């Protein structure tokens, strides 16, 4: 199903190679200290195709990061490249003017919704990032309801701009920035491996959502009715944590009962990543607002959008704008991506390859006591590592595994609390052969790190 000039991962030099080292040194000299990925993935990229990426030293890697989930059909899919190339010669930047390709993109996206939602939803194009989409969603809900507060969940990640950061659970980026957006309330998320309420599986009946229900229904609970409830259905950066179905359905029932708009952040889970076009479909709910971004173009061209119930369409002209909200190249690629997804039955491939990856990760986890939990949906998976004696997050070990995977020709990410989760976001059209190759590389990486497990725990 993939289109690639490469056959296998192959390393010719140590990592980083000499040429990559030169580029990394120049980057260190000239670029912001805020950069992140090159610190743990010390390579400089020359080209990429399909599921593979080549660095400037000629080393070839299987890419299980895919631009943080942006490249849903892998690198430089030829049909998407052709669509973008054609559009490039016609019209590129359109603000919010209507165009034939934008109309086709809008129709295509709405057609991917569950049938009962297609005719009652509208799209709003904002600045071309997920964070801007989250900010737009919060703004819309505040305008519609006339309320100020927002409910969000511990462990969530919604971006690093001002309001999006205020809705994000991670404290490391927030601590250095004073004057956060007020009125944000964090509630426990159904992270059962590390229950936020300290309960055990035999005593927990999604008590975290019970806490939310009681807090919002308590006349002395201290929280005024909020403008919105914002949640990820699978916390990505938070450690690949799928919410339980009961948790999500009870949150949806509560928001309907109290007439609070429910916003689902599908920036990372959207466009087929979990096996359905949007993750909310697997929870049998219908949200009021969907935030989508990363994989909307399928090829890495920036675009973000809200898909929301027409009843909420109370924007005034210019209420939320962005100069680059009319990226015609992204629209063209996005239309082609949906055509490929349908024709090549990519969502079926996500389900099949996801089941294979889950089985491989479970087998890998059985080999080591340091694996606390394997979890994910579709082709969005993580394996949480923890000290088997204390339960403490094994972040040093996760970094070792990531580095060892790179030396074995596989690019993976780390995330979650204390970066103790090894994360995987492969292309949605990855082949069974490529997946098997990746699993072999990951197993080799764990085997290499296994010798240092005790030392890694000592460095926590």
Residue pairs with C-beta under 8 A, 6 or more apart in sequence:
1 344
1 346
1 349
1 429
1 430
1 431
2 50
2 51
2 74
2 427
2 429
2 430
2 431
2 434
3 49
3 50
3 74
3 77
3 78
4 49
4 50
4 51
4 52
4 74
5 49
5 50
6 49
6 50
6 51
6 52
6 54
6 60
8 60
8 409
8 437
9 52
9 60
9 61
9 62
9 408
9 409
9 410
9 437
9 441
10 59
10 60
10 409
11 59
11 60
11 407
11 409
12 57
12 58
12 59
13 57
13 58
13 59
15 42
15 43
15 59
15 406
15 407
16 24
16 42
16 43
16 44
16 55
16 57
17 43
17 55
17 56
17 57
17 58
17 59
18 57
19 44
19 55
19 56
19 57
20 42
20 43
20 44
20 55
20 56
20 57
21 42
22 44
23 44
23 56
24 38
24 42
24 44
27 35
27 38
37 65
40 399
40 402
40 403
40 414
41 65
41 402
41 406
41 411
43 55
43 59
43 61
43 406
44 55
44 56
45 53
45 54
45 55
45 56
46 54
46 55
46 56
47 53
47 54
48 54
48 63
48 75
48 76
49 74
49 75
49 76
50 74
50 75
50 76
50 77
50 427
51 62
51 63
51 74
51 75
51 426
51 427
51 430
51 431
51 434
52 60
52 61
52 62
52 63
52 75
53 60
53 61
53 62
53 63
53 75
53 411
54 60
54 61
55 61
59 409
60 409
61 406
61 409
61 410
61 411
62 409
62 410
62 411
62 426
62 434
62 437
62 438
62 441
63 71
63 74
63 75
63 411
63 426
63 427
64 410
64 411
64 412
64 413
64 424
64 425
64 426
64 438
65 411
65 412
65 413
65 425
66 72
66 74
66 75
66 425
66 426
66 427
67 294
67 300
68 268
68 294
68 413
68 425
69 236
69 268
69 273
69 294
69 295
69 380
69 425
70 294
70 295
70 300
71 295
71 298
71 299
71 300
71 427
72 271
72 272
72 273
72 295
72 298
72 337
72 427
72 428
73 80
73 298
73 299
73 337
73 340
73 341
73 346
73 427
73 428
73 429
74 427
74 429
74 430
76 299
77 298
77 299
77 337
77 340
79 336
79 339
79 340
80 297
80 298
80 299
80 333
80 336
80 337
80 340
81 299
82 336
83 332
83 333
83 335
83 336
84 299
84 301
84 329
84 332
84 333
86 332
87 101
87 328
87 329
87 331
87 332
88 329
90 328
91 99
91 101
91 328
92 327
92 328
92 329
93 324
93 326
93 327
93 328
94 102
94 326
94 327
94 328
95 323
95 325
95 326
96 125
96 321
96 325
96 326
97 326
99 326
99 328
99 331
101 328
101 331
101 332
101 335
102 326
102 328
102 331
104 331
104 335
105 331
105 332
105 334
105 335
106 123
108 334
108 335
108 338
109 123
109 292
109 296
109 305
109 307
109 334
109 338
110 118
110 121
110 123
110 307
111 118
111 338
112 277
112 278
112 338
113 121
113 277
113 278
113 307
114 281
114 286
116 286
117 286
120 309
120 310
120 311
121 307
121 308
121 309
121 310
122 307
122 308
122 309
122 310
122 313
123 305
123 306
123 307
124 136
124 140
124 305
124 306
124 308
124 315
124 320
125 303
125 304
125 305
125 322
125 325
125 326
126 132
126 133
126 135
126 136
126 304
126 305
126 306
126 320
126 321
126 322
126 325
127 133
127 136
127 304
127 322
127 323
127 324
127 325
128 293
128 302
128 303
128 304
128 322
128 324
128 325
128 327
128 330
129 159
129 161
129 293
129 302
129 304
130 158
130 159
130 164
130 265
130 267
130 268
130 291
130 293
130 294
130 304
131 158
131 159
131 160
131 161
131 164
132 159
132 161
132 164
132 304
132 322
133 267
133 291
133 292
133 293
133 304
133 305
133 306
134 158
134 159
134 163
134 164
134 167
134 230
134 263
134 265
134 267
134 291
135 159
135 161
135 162
135 163
135 164
135 320
136 291
136 306
136 320
137 228
137 230
137 263
137 289
137 291
137 306
137 308
138 150
138 163
138 167
138 227
138 228
138 230
138 263
139 319
139 320
140 289
140 306
140 308
140 312
140 314
140 315
140 320
141 147
141 150
141 227
141 228
141 261
141 263
141 289
141 312
142 148
142 227
142 228
143 314
143 315
143 319
144 227
144 261
144 312
144 314
145 227
145 228
145 260
145 261
146 227
147 224
147 225
147 226
147 227
148 182
148 183
148 224
148 227
149 183
149 184
149 185
149 223
149 224
149 225
149 226
149 227
150 167
150 183
150 184
150 185
150 226
150 227
150 228
150 229
150 230
151 185
151 187
151 212
151 216
151 223
151 226
151 228
151 229
151 230
151 260
152 158
152 167
152 169
152 184
152 185
152 186
152 187
152 229
152 230
152 231
153 169
153 186
153 187
153 188
153 189
153 231
153 232
153 235
154 169
154 186
154 187
154 188
154 189
154 191
154 196
155 169
155 189
155 191
155 235
155 238
155 239
155 241
155 417
156 167
156 168
156 169
156 189
156 230
156 231
156 232
156 235
156 238
156 265
157 168
157 169
157 170
157 232
157 235
157 236
157 237
157 238
158 164
158 165
158 167
158 168
158 230
158 232
158 265
158 267
159 165
159 167
159 168
160 168
160 173
162 180
162 181
163 181
165 173
165 174
165 177
165 180
166 174
166 180
166 181
166 184
167 181
167 184
167 230
168 174
169 186
169 238
170 237
170 238
174 180
183 226
185 223
185 226
187 208
187 211
187 212
187 215
188 196
188 197
188 208
188 211
188 212
189 196
189 208
189 231
189 235
189 238
189 241
189 243
189 247
190 206
190 208
190 209
190 241
190 243
190 244
190 247
191 235
191 238
191 239
191 241
192 201
192 204
192 244
193 241
193 372
193 373
193 375
193 384
194 417
195 204
195 208
196 208
197 204
197 207
197 208
197 211
199 207
206 244
206 246
206 247
206 250
208 247
209 246
209 247
209 250
209 251
209 254
212 251
212 254
213 250
213 254
214 221
215 221
215 222
215 223
216 223
216 225
216 226
216 254
216 258
217 258
225 258
225 260
226 260
227 260
227 261
228 260
228 261
228 262
228 263
228 289
229 251
229 254
229 255
229 260
229 261
229 262
229 263
230 263
230 265
231 243
231 248
231 251
231 262
231 263
231 264
231 265
232 238
232 243
232 264
232 265
232 266
232 268
232 269
233 242
233 243
233 248
233 264
233 266
233 269
233 274
233 279
233 280
233 282
233 283
234 240
234 241
234 242
234 243
234 268
234 269
234 274
234 279
234 376
234 377
234 380
235 241
235 243
236 268
236 269
236 380
236 415
236 423
237 268
237 415
237 416
238 415
238 416
238 417
239 382
239 384
239 415
239 416
239 417
239 420
239 421
239 423
240 375
240 376
240 380
240 381
240 382
240 415
240 416
240 421
240 423
241 375
241 416
242 375
242 376
242 377
243 283
245 282
245 283
245 284
248 280
248 283
248 285
249 283
249 284
249 285
251 262
252 262
252 283
252 285
252 286
252 287
254 260
255 261
255 262
255 288
256 262
261 288
261 289
261 312
262 285
262 287
262 288
262 289
263 287
263 288
263 289
263 290
263 291
264 278
264 279
264 280
264 287
264 289
264 290
264 291
265 291
266 278
266 279
266 280
266 290
266 291
266 292
267 291
267 292
267 293
267 294
267 304
268 294
268 380
268 425
269 278
269 279
269 377
269 380
270 277
270 278
270 279
270 290
270 292
270 293
270 294
270 295
270 296
271 277
271 292
271 294
271 295
271 296
271 298
271 337
272 295
272 341
272 346
272 347
272 350
272 378
272 428
273 279
273 295
273 350
273 378
273 379
273 380
273 425
273 428
274 282
274 350
274 377
274 378
274 379
274 380
275 282
275 347
275 350
275 351
275 354
275 377
275 378
275 379
276 282
276 347
276 378
277 347
278 290
278 292
279 377
280 286
280 287
280 290
282 377
288 308
288 309
288 312
289 306
289 307
289 308
289 309
289 312
290 306
290 307
290 308
291 304
291 306
292 304
292 305
292 306
292 307
293 303
293 304
293 305
295 337
296 303
296 304
296 305
296 330
296 334
297 303
297 327
297 329
297 330
297 331
297 333
297 334
297 337
298 333
298 334
298 336
298 337
298 340
299 333
299 337
301 327
301 329
301 330
301 333
302 324
302 327
302 330
303 327
303 330
303 331
303 334
340 346
340 429
341 347
341 428
344 429
346 428
346 429
347 428
349 428
349 429
349 430
350 378
350 379
350 428
351 378
352 432
353 379
353 426
353 430
353 432
353 435
354 376
354 377
354 378
354 379
354 381
356 432
356 435
356 436
356 439
357 376
357 379
357 381
357 424
357 426
357 435
357 439
358 374
358 376
358 381
360 435
360 439
360 442
360 443
361 374
361 381
361 383
361 439
362 374
364 371
364 383
364 439
364 442
364 443
364 446
365 371
365 373
365 374
365 383
367 443
367 446
368 446
368 450
368 453
369 388
370 385
370 386
370 387
370 388
370 394
370 397
370 453
371 383
371 384
371 385
372 384
372 385
372 386
372 391
373 383
373 384
374 381
374 382
374 383
374 384
375 381
375 382
375 384
376 382
376 424
378 428
379 424
379 425
379 426
379 427
379 428
379 430
380 424
380 425
381 423
381 424
382 415
382 416
382 421
382 422
382 423
382 424
383 421
383 422
384 393
384 416
384 420
384 421
385 393
385 394
385 395
385 397
385 398
385 401
385 420
385 421
385 422
386 392
386 393
386 394
386 420
387 393
387 394
387 457
387 460
392 457
392 460
393 416
393 417
393 418
393 419
393 420
393 460
394 420
394 453
394 456
394 457
394 460
395 414
395 418
395 419
395 420
395 460
396 456
396 457
396 459
396 460
397 420
397 449
397 452
397 453
397 456
397 457
398 414
398 419
398 420
398 421
398 422
399 414
399 419
400 449
400 452
400 456
401 412
401 422
401 442
401 445
401 446
401 449
402 412
402 413
402 414
402 422
402 445
404 444
404 445
404 446
404 448
404 449
405 411
405 412
405 422
405 441
405 442
405 445
407 445
407 448
408 441
408 442
408 444
408 445
408 448
409 441
410 438
410 441
410 442
410 445
412 422
412 423
412 424
412 442
413 422
413 423
413 424
413 425
414 420
414 421
414 422
414 423
415 421
415 423
416 423
422 442
424 438
426 434
426 435
426 438
449 456
